[in-house]
Structures are given as structure tokens and as C-alpha cells.
Amino acid sequence: MAEEPTPLPEWASEPVIDPISGQLNYVEPPTERKVRGFDRREVIPRQWLNWNFRQAFRWLEFFRDTRNRLDAFTVADLPDASGNQGLMVLVTNETGGSVPAFSDGTDWRRVTDREVVS
């Protein structure tokens, strides 16, 4: 199994104003540019690249911090099972204590015994 690379590739995580230009070190590119991408031989503004690298870093942080964690719900607050087939959650007040559950497209079922959450 592959090992997690460390550290995360942190990039432009702090806002810095350039003393010469007065510009922020990262700026979101215009929508049309994000959709189309860069042209061959184009000189890309550093702020746009910094914004892209910064966003990638922030997503990696999010995935690292939320992996293997289930959203928690009480039995009464479970979302509709029919719209969430395959989703897993943690039911915090199930009989006998907290238990992981999954939606089969009709009901929420406990992972432990496949019985319907009650």
C-alpha cells in the first residue's frame, strides 16, 4: 500500500501584498480562463498559479482532515434513505449506542447486523 506523502504541499497559505505592485500573492483567475485553461506559450500571472496551488493544498487538507469520518445523525434527523443510496453515516442514538449505518436506497441499515435503524 502506498504511504501518505508528508508534508502536504502547502502553497500561498498566507495573503501577502507585493510591496512593488500592491497586488495580493494569489488571485482567482476569471471563469472563462478556468474553463478554457491556458494557451500555448502564454505567460501565466503568478497570482493565478498561486491561487491554483493554494486551492489544491486546501483541498488536500480537507480530504486529510475528513477522511474516514462519517457524518453523525440522530435517528430522527437521518436524511431520506431513498436519495442517499450507498451513503454511510454514524447514528449517534441507536439502540445500544452509536453505530455506523448505510442507505440501501429504501432504509437506513445498521452495519453491524443489517437491521433497519430504529
C-alpha positions as CSV (number, residue, x, y, z in Angstrom):
1,M,0.0,0.0,0.0
2,A,1.2,3.5,-0.8
3,E,2.4,5.7,2.0
4,E,1.0,9.1,2.6
5,P,3.4,11.8,1.5
6,T,4.4,14.3,4.1
7,P,4.3,17.2,4.4
8,L,1.3,18.4,2.5
9,P,2.4,20.7,-0.4
10,E,1.4,24.0,1.4
11,W,1.4,26.9,-1.0
12,A,0.4,30.6,-0.7
13,S,-1.4,29.9,2.6
14,E,-0.9,33.4,3.8
15,P,-2.1,36.6,2.0
16,V,0.9,38.8,1.1
17,I,0.8,42.1,-0.6
18,D,3.6,42.7,-3.1
19,P,5.4,45.9,-2.0
20,I,6.1,47.0,-5.6
21,S,2.8,46.2,-7.4
22,G,0.5,46.3,-4.4
23,Q,-1.1,43.0,-5.6
24,L,-2.1,40.1,-3.5
25,N,0.0,37.0,-4.0
26,Y,-3.0,34.9,-5.1
27,V,-5.9,35.9,-7.3
28,E,-8.6,33.7,-8.7
29,P,-8.5,33.6,-12.5
30,P,-11.6,34.6,-14.4
31,T,-14.2,31.9,-15.0
32,E,-13.6,31.9,-18.8
33,R,-9.9,31.2,-18.2
34,K,-10.6,28.4,-15.7
35,V,-12.9,26.8,-18.2
36,R,-10.6,27.2,-21.2
37,G,-7.3,26.8,-19.5
38,F,-4.0,28.4,-20.5
39,D,-2.9,28.9,-24.1
40,R,0.4,27.6,-25.5
41,R,3.3,29.9,-24.8
42,E,1.2,32.1,-22.6
43,V,2.9,33.9,-19.7
44,I,0.7,33.0,-16.8
45,P,0.2,35.6,-14.0
46,R,1.9,34.3,-10.8
47,Q,-1.2,35.2,-8.8
48,W,-3.3,32.8,-10.8
49,L,-0.8,29.9,-10.4
50,N,-0.5,30.7,-6.7
51,W,-4.3,30.6,-6.5
52,N,-4.4,27.2,-8.2
53,F,-1.7,25.7,-5.9
54,R,-3.3,27.2,-2.9
55,Q,-6.7,25.7,-3.8
56,A,-5.1,22.3,-4.4
57,F,-3.4,22.5,-1.0
58,R,-6.7,23.5,0.8
59,W,-8.5,20.5,-0.8
60,L,-5.7,18.1,0.2
61,E,-6.0,19.5,3.8
62,F,-9.8,19.0,3.7
63,F,-9.5,15.4,2.5
64,R,-6.8,14.6,5.0
65,D,-8.9,16.1,7.9
66,T,-12.2,14.5,6.9
67,R,-11.1,11.0,5.7
68,N,-12.6,8.0,7.4
69,R,-15.1,10.2,9.3
70,L,-18.8,9.7,9.0
71,D,-21.3,12.5,9.3
72,A,-23.3,12.0,12.5
73,F,-27.1,12.0,12.8
74,T,-29.7,11.0,15.4
75,V,-32.3,8.5,14.3
76,A,-34.8,11.4,13.9
77,D,-32.5,13.5,11.8
78,L,-31.4,10.9,9.3
79,P,-31.7,12.2,5.7
80,D,-34.0,10.4,3.3
81,A,-32.6,7.0,2.5
82,S,-34.0,6.9,-1.0
83,G,-31.9,9.9,-2.1
84,N,-28.7,8.6,-0.5
85,Q,-28.2,5.0,-1.6
86,G,-24.7,3.8,-0.7
87,L,-24.0,6.7,1.8
88,M,-22.7,5.7,5.2
89,V,-23.4,7.7,8.4
90,L,-22.9,7.4,12.1
91,V,-26.2,7.1,14.0
92,T,-25.5,8.5,17.5
93,N,-28.5,7.4,19.4
94,E,-29.3,4.0,18.0
95,T,-30.4,1.3,20.5
96,G,-27.2,0.1,22.2
97,G,-25.2,3.2,21.3
98,S,-23.6,4.8,18.3
99,V,-23.4,2.6,15.2
100,P,-22.4,3.1,11.5
101,A,-25.3,2.7,9.1
102,F,-25.8,2.7,5.4
103,S,-28.6,3.5,3.0
104,D,-29.8,0.7,0.8
105,G,-32.0,3.1,-1.2
106,T,-35.1,2.4,0.9
107,D,-34.0,2.2,4.6
108,W,-31.0,3.1,6.8
109,R,-29.5,-0.2,8.0
110,R,-27.0,-0.8,10.8
111,V,-23.7,-2.1,9.5
112,T,-23.4,-4.5,12.5
113,D,-26.5,-6.6,11.7
114,R,-28.1,-5.0,8.5
115,E,-31.3,-4.4,10.5
116,V,-33.2,-1.2,9.8
117,V,-32.2,1.7,12.1
118,S,-34.9,2.3,14.7
